[in-house]
Amino acid sequence: MESKPVLTDSLTPRQALIKNVDLSEDGQTDALLFTAEALDRFEKNYDIACYIKRGFERKYGGIWHCVAGQKFVA
């Protein structure tokens, strides 16, 4: 798996690792951009998830779901 740099205005460099995806390359790029923007703008996981969700709904239509948080276990 290859990590991709996330384009952001933040001073903190970020790396994103996409493990499993069912999105086009454009969708993956949008996911990285929406996520970077959300992380720059918000601190609360709820706000981050809402920003990403709304970004996908505006661009691709339909209803999208997003979960943001830490320490997920499968």
N, C-alpha and C positions, 0 to 999 in steps of 0.2 A: 504494500500500500504506500502510496506517495502522498506526502502532505503538500498542501498548496499554500503559498503566502496569501494572506488576506489583505486586500487593498483597503487602507483606512487612513484617516488623518491623525489618528491617535499617535502619541509618542511611544506607546508600548507596541513593539512588534508582536504579531500573532501568527501562529501557524494553525491551519485547519487540516484535519484528517477525515476524509470521507471514507467510511468503511463499507457501507452498503447503500446503494442508491438506485432509485427508480425514477430518475429525472434526466431530461436532456442535458447536454453540455451547457446550454443557455440557462436552464433552470438551476443547475449547480452553481454557475457563476452568480446568478441572482441570489441564491441562498447564501453564498459567501458575502456578497455585498450587503444584503439586508442584515445579516448577522453582525458584520463589522460596524455598520451604522448604528444598530441597536445597542451594541456594547459601548460605543462611544457616547451615546445619548442617555442611557438609562443604567440604573444600578440594580433595580428589583427584577427578579426573574420574570414576574408577571408582565411587567412593562416590556421587557425584551421579547418575550414570546408574542405579545399582542402586536408589536411593531413588525416582526417577521411575518406573522399571519396576515396582517393587513396588506403588507407589501405583495405577497403572493396573490391575495384576493383581488387587489387592484390590477395587477399585471395579467393574471391568468384567469380571473373569474372563478366562480364557484365558491365552495366553502373549503377552507384549509384549516388544519389543526397544527399547533406548534406547542411543544413543551420545552421549557428552559429550566435548567437546574443543575445540581451537582450530586455526585455520588449515586448515580443510577446503577442498579444491580439487576442482572438478568438471571 
